[in-house]
Amino acid sequence: MTRPRVLAIAEAANPEWVSVPLVGWSLATALREVAEVHIVTQVRNRDAFLRAGLIEGQDFTAIDSEAIARPLWALGERLRMGQGRGWTTLQVINAMSYPWFEHLVWRQFGDAIRSGRYDIVHRITPLSPTISSSLAGKCARAGAPFVLGPLNGGVPWPAGFDAERRREREYLSYLRSAYKALPGRTATLRHAAAILAGSRHTQGEMPSFARAKTVYLPENAIDPIRFSHIATPAPDGPLHAAFVGRLVPYKGPDMLIEAAAPLLRAGRLHLDLVGDGPMMPTLRAQADSLGVAGHITFHGWLDHARVQDVLATCHLFVFPSIREFGGGVVLEAMALGVPPLIVDYAGPGELVTASRGVKVPLGSRTEIIAGFATALDALSQDRATLAAMGQAGRDWVLEHATWAAKARQVRTVYDALLAKTPLPEVFAA
């Protein structure tokens, strides 16, 4: 089939960063294997694009919206006090600056869109469902199908974890549902030809008129080149388990240490904690007070490429986070053949099944700790089950959750739009 011509809008897209910018880069560049893609990004990403070998003007265009974006970003960082907290606050700030970026995109590409130079316009980032798009209506009027997403976010804070919400400075999350009334949201969804929902929660928040054009497609995937190891943990000795993430309350590293303490003291478990954050001193003190410091390695922050070196020595990935939108780190662990032990909520809960990991029901803090303690004890005595889950997870990721697979899934959506047929289910959970 003829490869569709796609204008991919990825304001946040950077191969040298993590989180949303890495998702934006990874999906936008993967789509180049299944379509003729020109990427539009923000100028702050320009040098990274060039270092990655893309040609400016031919492969991508960098839009300079810094006159508005830079001061608003600085304001957002001040409000977050530079500690990586207050994600909702930062999204509000981004929502204020993003319309200017789209205005500049239309100024530069509007004529090309109207003349039919592109078959599809796809806004990949922002991922937040709170940020509307003026391009959606303009593309609809120009006859160019507009694809939105993957959209993800807004997973409610679980009951009983309000203290963690406040410690994360997520004060605006109490008002988050108000985004549904924001100017432009309804128009954006009406004008979009297809909406990619990165989670079942986001899919469920779509108004009734948008559900038929909403396709479930988790936003995270893995790059087999970046995560190329295969886990080879020691066949005997203590169980080796790893946590990877920011050391902040909602990720639950303190719950993990408490749950693991009996096995750690008994020498049946060694725990690797990869990451840094404001909880580091508290966690070290907790390990000392429980008498388990000698059985925990605090790696601190590691370069993304080195994380797999730690994970590849482990039998198990342990992640008691109570609020994850996507759960990319869970996919990365599974890609290495390391089965995950997670809380059954939001993104990770949608990616893990009984055949490729273990899920502890979401409950109170006490219930999660007890659930992890029970699971760790059982798994420490059943290496065969761990190995089988690890292999099943790796097989599934390599078939369904690589960026190449994601690009093929999105191409299926493009083809349905251009053929004017109903949108298919594209992701095999």
N, C-alpha and C positions, 0 to 999 in steps of 0.2 A: 504494500500500500504506500501511497505517497506520504512522505513525512510532513506532518502539519507544521506550519510556521507559527512559532509561539513567541510572544513578548512576555518574558518572565519578570515580574516586578518583585524584587527581593531587597527591600530597603536595608534590612539586616542580613548580611551574607558575608561570611569571612572564614576562610579555611584555617586561620591561625587562632581563632577564638573557640569557645565552647558554647553550649546552650543554644539559644535561638539563632545567633549568627552562623553557627556550624550547621544547624538544620537548614537554614536558608541557602547557604552555599552548597551543601551536599545534595539537596533536592534539585536546585536549579541546574547544577552541573551534571547530575545524573540524567536529567531530562534531555541533555544534548545527545545522548545515545539513541533516543527514540523519536526525536523531533528536531527541526531546525529552530534553535533557541537563541534569542538575543536577550541577555540578562541586563536589567536596569537595577543599579544599586546606589547606595549613598557614597559620597566621595570619600568618606573615612575608610572605606574598604578598597579603594582603588589600588594602593600599593600592594596589598596582599593578593589581589587578582593578578596583577602584573607578575609578582613573584611566582605565582602558580602557573604561569605560562599563557594566560589568556591575553588576547590582543584587544586593546581598547579601540572602540569604533566598529570592529568586526565582531567580536564575541560579546562585548559588554559596553555599557555606557555608565559613567559615574556622574550622578546628579549632585551638584553642590547646593545643599539646603542648609549649610552650616550657619548662615546668618540668623536663622530661627532655631535650628536644632541645637547648636552648641550651648547657648545660654540656658535653654530649657533643660538640657541634659545636666548641666552644672547645677541648676536649681534642684533637680531631682536627686542628685548625689548628695547635696547638702541636707536635704530633707531626710535622706536615708542615713545620714551621719557616716557615710563611707564604710558601712559595715555589711553591705550586701543584704540589708533587710528592707522591709517596706516595698515589696515587689508591686503591690497594688498601686501604691503612690507613684512609683516609676511609670507604670502603665498609663496612669492619668496624665502625667507629664508628656509621655510619648504621644498620647492622643491629641495633645495640644499642638505638637510640632508636625505630626505626620501629614495633615492636609496640605501644608505648604510643599512638602516633597511631591505629593501627587499632582499638585498644581503645576510644578515644574516638569514632571513627567509628561503631562498632557501638552504642555507648551512645546516640548521637544518632539513628541511622538504622535500628537493628535492627528496631524495631517496623514501620517502613514497608516494609522488605524482606520481613519475614515476612507482612505483610498483602497482598503482591502489588502494591504501589504502583509498583515498578520491574520492567520485563521483563528487564533485563540489569544486572548490576553489573560494571563494567570497571575494573580497576586498571591505570592507564596508567604511573604512576611510583610507586616506583623502577623504573628500567630494568634494574637488576642482577639476574641470575638467581640470585644468592646469597641474596637477601632473601625469606624465606618470607612467607606471608599466612595469618593466622588467619581472615580473612574468607572465604577460599575454602570452607572446611568449613562455616562458618555459613550461607553463601549456598546451598550444596548442600543442606543440611538444610532450608532454607526454600523450596527449589524455584526459586531464582533462578539462572539460568545465570551463572557467574562467568568473565569473560574476563581473561586475564593477559597483559600485555605492551603494546607490544613489549619483549621481553627481549633484552639484548645485553651483551657483555662477555666477559672471560676469554680473549681471544685470546692464545695462547701467545707468549712472547717468542721471536723467531727465534734460531736457533743463531748464535753469533758476535757477539751484541750484548749479552753479559752485562754489560759495562762500562756501557752505556747504562742497563740495568735498575738497576744499583746507583746510578748518578748520579741516577736518578729516584726513589730511595728506595723502590723496589718490592720491599722485602725479603719482604713477606708473599706476594708473587706466587709464590714458590717453593712455598708450601703451598696455592695456590689450589684445586687439585683436591679438597682436603679439604671444600670447601663441599658436595659431593654427599652427604656424610654428616651435614650439619648437621640438627639437629632441625627438623622441620616441612617440609623441602623436598619429600620424597616425598609427604607428605599434601597439600601445596599443589598439586602437579602432578596428583595423583589426583582432587582435588575440582574442579579447573578444568574448565570445559566446553570452553574453547578457549584455546590458548596461541599468542600471536603471537611468532615468533622473528625478531629484527631482523637476524640474520646466518645464513648457512649453518653457520657454526661452532657457534653456539648451538643451532640446529636439530639438528645432529649430536650434541650432548651430551645430548639428551633421552633418558630411559630408554625402552625398547621399548614399555612400556604407554602412553606419552604421545604417541607419534609420530603416530598417526592423528588426534589432535586438535591437532596443531601446524601452524601456517600460516606460511610464510615471508613476512615483511613488514618491510623495512628501516624503521628508526624515523625516519630523517631525510627531510625534504621541504623544499620552498622555498615562500615566500610571494611570488607575483608582484608584490605591491604593494611589499614590501621590496626585492626584486631586480627592478627594472623596466627597467633600462638594457639596451641591446643594444650589444655590443662594436663599436667602430669604430676599430680600430688603424690606424696610419699604413700606407698601401699600399706605401711603400718605406722605405729606411733600415734600421737594425738591427732584428732581431727583439726584441720586447718580451715579457718573461716575468715572471710574478709568483708569489711564494710568500706564503701567508697562514697564520699559525699561531703558536703559542708558540715562542719561540726556546729550545728544549730539545733534548737530544741525540737522542731517538728520532724527532723530526720531521725530522732530517737536514739542517738548513740549511747546516751545514759541508760535508756531502757535495755539496750542490748547488753551492756556491761553487767547490769544487775541480773538479767536473765541468764547470762553465761557464767556468772561467778562460781556456782557449785562445780561445774565442769572444769573451769580454769584452775580452781584450787586443787582439784583432784588430778590435774595433769592430763586430763582427757581432751583438752581443747586448747588451741593457740589461736589468738585473735589478732588479725592485722587491721588496723584502722588507718585508712588512706584519706587524707583531707585535713583541712585546717579551718579554724573559725573561732568565734568568741568562747565556745565551750571547752576549748583545749585545756586550760588550767583546771577547770572543774572536773573534767574527765580523768585527768591524771591524778587529781586528789581522790576521786571516787575509787580508782583502781588501787591506790595505796591503802585507802581505808578498808577495802574489801579483801586486801591481801592477795591481789591477782596481778599486780603491776608486772611481775616477771613473766607473765604469760600473755602479755599484750604488747605488740609493737606499734608505737605511734609513729607512722611514717611522715606525718605532716603533708603538706601539699606536694604532689608529684606532677610532672609534666604528663599530659594526656597519653603520650606514647609509652610512658613507663608504667602506667597503671596496670596494663596487661601483664607486665612482668611479675607483679605481685599476685594478681588474680590467678595466673597460670600455675602457681604453687599450691592453690587451695582446692579443697574438696567442696566448699560451699560458699555462696555469697549471701550475706545476711544484711537485711535492709528493712528495719522497722519503721520507716517513714510513714507518717499518717496523712500526708497530703502531697502527692506527686501528680502532676498533670500528665506527663508522658512516660517517664521511667526509662529513659535511654540507657542509663547505667545497667539496668536489668538486662536489656538486650545485649549489651556488651559482654556481660558475664556469661550469658547463655551462648554467645558466639564462640567463647573459648571452651565451652563444654563444662562450665561451672554452674550447677543448678542453684536457683535462688530460693531463699526463705524470706517471705515478704508479708506485709499486712495486706489483707484482701480489700483494697480500696483504690478507686480511681485508676490511673494509668497502669501501675504494676499489676493490679488485680485483673486487668483485661488482657495482659500479655502472658501471664503464667497460668498453666493448667496443671492438673494433678499428674499428668504424664511427664512434665518437665520442670516441676518445682513444687514447693510447699507454701500454702497460704494459711496464715493465722487470721481468724476473723477479727474485724475491727471491733474494738470494745473500749473499755476504760483502760487507763494506763496499767492498772494492776492486772487486768485480763490479758493485755498484750504481752506483758512481761511473763506471765504464767504460760501463755501459749508458746512463746519463743523458747522458754526453758524446757517445756515438754518436747517440742520439736527437736531442739538441739540434742537432748538426751537420746531420743529415738534414733536420730540420724547418725549420731556418733557410733552407734552399734550396728549400722547397716550400710557399709560402704558399697555393697552391690547395688542397692537401690539408688544411692547417690550417683554412681557411675552410669546407670541406665537413664536416669533423669537428665544427667549432663549430656549424654549422647543424643537423646530425644530433643532437648532444647537446641543444641547446636544444629541438628538436621533441620529443624523447623525454621530457625533464624536464617540459615543459608538459602532456604527455598523461598521464604515469604518476607523476610525482614531485612534484606540488604537494600542499599540505595538503588542498585540496578533493578531489583524486584519492584521497589516502590515506583520507579520511573515507568516500568511496564504497566503497573496498576493504574497510574495516572494517565498513561497513553490510552488505556481502555476507556477512560472517562472522556478524553478528547474525541476518540473515534465515535462514541455514542452521540456526543453533541453535534459533531459534524454530519453524522448520518441521520440526525434528528430521531433517534430511537431512545427508549427508556434507559436511564442510567443503571448500570449493573452493580451488583455486589462485587467488590474487587479484592477484599482482604480476607484471608482464611485464618481466623483466630484459632 
